[in-house]
Structure formats: structure tokens, C-alpha cells
Amino acid sequence: MSAARQATGGWHYREAPLADVDAGAHSWITRGANFVSVVTRAPAGTALRRADNPDEYMVVTHAVGVTISAGGETIIVEPDSVAIVPPGASSVTLAAEGEVVRIFSSNAADLAARASNAQAYDRHPEDVAPLDPWPMPVGGYRLRTYALADHVREGTNMRIFRSRNIMVNVMLPRVVPRDTAKLTPHSHADFEQGSLAIGGTYIHHLRYPWTPDLEEWRADEAVRMDSPSILIIPPTVIHTSRNVGEAPGLLIDVFAPPRADFSRREGLVANAADYPAPDGI
């Protein structure tokens, strides 16, 4: 049993953004083994362009809507939505000044190379399963958009969407600090979790599993992160997150490829009718 890797992340609120990814925009880029998170702040009318993206990517809007063009289509995406963009050329144009989140697979090699933690992924980690695409979407690739308000389910704060290569869980806002008697510590066997905070302050609790070698043991961590920020949690690391303070907590969890366990739960994935799961899941 080898020691779990150290968690990495992007503290966007205290890091200088990249100004040369998209003209007129400031972006923060952080990656996992199989995904890339891009948080962009830009004025109204700024177009975030991809000349020839190799596979699908997701756009998550919060307070600002966008217009997306790709594959010969153009759609208006309202605030508080998730959109899935097909491969090839595309543009995401902000309707007002603000922030937009884009989630790519690691196949977007140019973006992965610009990540603030790129050095941690010089080689694909052995503890992470490969990025194998899931089946084609029903009707083939096209622009799709989902209003988050339409996918609130009783008894859960999760709103889960998947594409062929990515899964996001855009959680309902937490308007009060999370009850510390109801935390959910857990770990994942062979995939990373990206916990992307776009509102509020979070404390991410991490416990690294012991190995036979005492010298490899690490103390528990309580990583405090304001917004925007993202923590990349490696496989086998026990973790749970809680929002603190007065500002509502807004958290997006990112996985690549899509999670089989979530996909097996009937009705949990909001767009499962558009994106079939592989046989046997």
C-alpha cells in the first residue's frame, strides 16, 4: 500500500489570474488527472473561444448568463444553469460582467498545461482510473442547457449532470453554516474529486490513510478556502466539506469520467436521458 498523494488546489481569490487565455478576460486554471477547471472573470460581451476543443466541456453559470455558439447552433444560457458544449469550435459570450465556470477534460491539453498545479500531473497518477469516454449522447453531439432550478429534488442538495467525459454536482446553496453533527466523511477508490467553491468560505477536512511506514503518515488537515477556489482531493483520502461564515456556500463537485455509483442511483443524474451509461452500470 503506497501513501496517498497530497491534495492540491487553486486559491483563486489570492492568486494572480492569467490574462492571456482569452482576450479581455482573467482566468484561473487548476487541473486534476482527468479534468481542468477554468474560472473566468470578464466584462460584458467578452467571448471565451475554443478553436478546436477535442471533446465536450461544461459551462456553469451563476449570476451571469452567456450566449454559446458551437456546432452550427447558438443558444442563450440563463444564469444558474449548466450547459454542455460539443467538440470543435465554440464561443461563450458573457451577457454581463462577472464570472463563468468552464470544466474541460484533460484532453484540453493547452489548458491543462497552464494549470497552476500542472507540475503535480507531469505523469498520469497511477491511483486514478483512465479517462475512458462514456456512450454517445442521444441524437449525437449538440449544445444542451439545463436550468438548475428545474432539477431540485426533495431530500437531497445534489444536482448532478454528466456528459461523456465529465460529471458535475452543482449543489444547492447552503444559506447557513453546515451542521457539524451531520458531516459526510468518505473516500473514493480510484478517482479524484474537485471541490470548486464559487461562493462563501469552506473548510475541507482531509484524513490521509495510514500505510505500514510510519514516516509516510500525515496529520489531518482542515483546509480553509474562500471563493473562488478549488481543492483537488486524491483517491483514498477521507474528506468532507463544510461552509462557514455568513455568506451562502456555493459548491460544485467535479469528477471525470462520470461516477458509476451516482449513475446507478435511479433519478439522481438529472440528464441521464440525454447521456446513457455504459452497459453494466
N, C-alpha and C positions, 0 to 999 in steps of 0.2 A: 504493500500500500504506500503510494507516494503522497507527499504533502500536497494539500490543495493550494492552488495559486492564490496570490494576493489579489483582492478586489482592486479594480482601477476605476477611474471616473473622470468626469469633466465638471469643474466648478465654474460654470459659465459666468456667473454673476461677479466673479472676481478675476476672471481671465480675459486677456485681450482677444477680441474676435478677429477672424480672418476677413479682410476687406477685398480679397481678390478672387473669391469663389464665384460670386455673382456681382455684376456691375451695380453699384449703388447700395449694396446690402452688406451687413455684417453677420457673419455666421460662426457658430461654434460646432465643431465636429468631434465626435467621440465614437469609437468603434468597439464591437465585440468580435468574437471569432467569425461570426456569420452575418452580422448586421452592422449598419452605420447609422448613427443618429446625427441629424443636421438641424440645429435650431437657428433660425434666421430672423433677424430684426431689420426691417426696411421701411422706407416711406411708401405711401400710397402710389400705385402704378408701377412699382418695381416688378420686373419679370425675372423669375428664377428659372433658368433654362437648362435643359439637358439635351445635348446634341444627338446622342445615340445611346441611351441607357440600355444596358444589356438585358434587364428583366424588369418586372413590376416594382413599383415603390408606392409607399403610402404617404398621404398628406393628412395631418391632423390640424384642424383649425380650432381656435378657442374664441378669442374676442374679435378676430378679424376674418372676414370672408375672402375668398380668392376666386379667380377665373382660371380654369385649367384647360389647356389645349393639348391634345395628343391623338394620334391615330385618326386624324381627319375629323375629330369631334371637338367641340368646345362646350364646357358646362360651367355654370355658376355654382360654387360651393359656399353655402352659408356658414357663418360662424357656428362653432360647436358641432363639427361634422368630421367624418372620416371619408377620404377619397382614395381610390386605388387607380394608379396611373399605369397604362400598358407600356411595354418596352418600346424603345425607339426615341424619336424626338418629342420633347414636351416642354411646356412652359407653365409656370404657376405665377399669376399676377395678383399682387395684393390689392384689395379694394380700399384699404385704409392703412394708415401707419400702424405697425405692430409686429407681432411675432407669429411665425408659422413653423410647424414641425414637419420635417420630412424624414421618413425611415426607409433606408435602402438596404438591400442585401450587400454582403461583402464583395459581390461581383462588380459593384461600382468601384473599381479599383482606384480610380483617381481620387475619389472622396476618402476611401479607406486610408490612402497614403497620407492624407492631410490631417488625419485624426490626431488630437493632442496626445493620445496614448498609443499611437501606432507602433512604437517600439516594443510594446508588450506582445505584439502579434506579428513579429518577424516570421514566425512559422505558425501554422495552424496548431493550436493546442491539442495534445493527444487526448485530453479528457472531454473534448466537445465532439459530438457526432457531426458528420459532414453535412453540408447544405445540399440536400437532395430535394429537388422541386416536387411538389405535390401535383395531382392531376390538373389538366387544363380547366379553366373556368367554363361554366355552361355558356354556350354561344361564343366562345373564344375570347380573346383579349378585347377589352374596350374600357372606356372610362366608366367608373362606377362611383357613386357617392351615397353616403348614409348619414342621415341626421341623427345625432346621438340621442336626442330627446325621444325618438321613436323606439328606442331599444332599452328602455328602463324596465327591469324585471323585478317583481316583488321578491324579497328575501335575499337579494344579492346587490352588491355595489359594483359588480363587474359588467362591462360592456365590451364584448370580445369580437374581433373581426380578424379574418385570415385572408391571405392571398395564397399564391402557390409557394411562396418562399418566406413569408413573414406572418407573425401574429401579434396583434396589439390588444391590450386590455386598457381601455380608457375609463378609468374608474370614476364613479360619481364623486363630485366634490365632497370633501369632509369639512363641514362648516364649524365643527367643534373638534378639539383635540381627541385623538383616538383613545378609547378606554384601554388603559394598560392592563386590565384584567381580562381582555379579550383579544390579545395578540395571536398571531398565527405563525409561529416559527416552523420552518420547513426547509427542505433542501431538494435539489434536482440532481439526478444521477449523471446525465450526460449532456446537459445544455445550460447555457448562461441565461441570466435574467438581467435586462437593462431596466432600471427603475428611474424613469425620467420625470423629474418634478418641474411643472410649469407654473405652479402657484404654491405659496406658503413655504413653510420650513418643515423639513423631515429629519428624523433621526432613524438611521438604518442600523439595526443591530445585527452583528455578524459573529458567528462562532465557528472557528475552524476545527475540523475533526482532528483528533489525535492520530498519530502514527506510532509505530514501535519506537521511533527515535525521539527521545525527549527534547533534543536540540531543535527539532522541527516544530515543536508546539508553539502556537501563538496565543496571546491573550485575546479575550473577547474584545470586540470593537463596538463603539457607538458613534457612528459617523454622522455628524450634523451637517446638513446641506440646505442652503437657501435655494431660491429659484431664479433663473432656470439652472438645472444641474442634472447629471445622470450618474448613477452608480452601476458598474458592471460587476455582477456577482457570479463568481465561477461555480461550476458544478461541485456538489457535496458540501458547500458552505451553508450552514444553517443560518437563516435570515428571516427577519420580519421588519416592517417599517411602520412608523407612526408619525403623524403630523403633530406639531406643537405650535403654540402661539395663537394669535388672534386671526391671522389671515387664513382663509379657506385653503385646505390642502388639495392640490390637483396633481394626480399622479398617473403616468402612462407606463405600463409594463410592456416590454418588448421581448419577443422571442423569435428565433429563426433556426431551423424551419418551424412551421406551426406545431404546437403542442398536441401530441396524440391524446394525452389524458383529458385535456379540456375538450377535444374534439369528440371524444366518446360520450360526453355527457349531453344527453338529449336536450336540445333547445338552448344550450349555453352559447354557442357560436352564432352571432346574430345573422351572419351572411352565409351560413352553411349551404343554403340552397343554390348560391352562386358558385361556391367553391367546394367541390366534392372532396371528401377524404379518400386516401388510398384504400384499396381493398384490405380488409382485415382490421381496420381501425373503427 
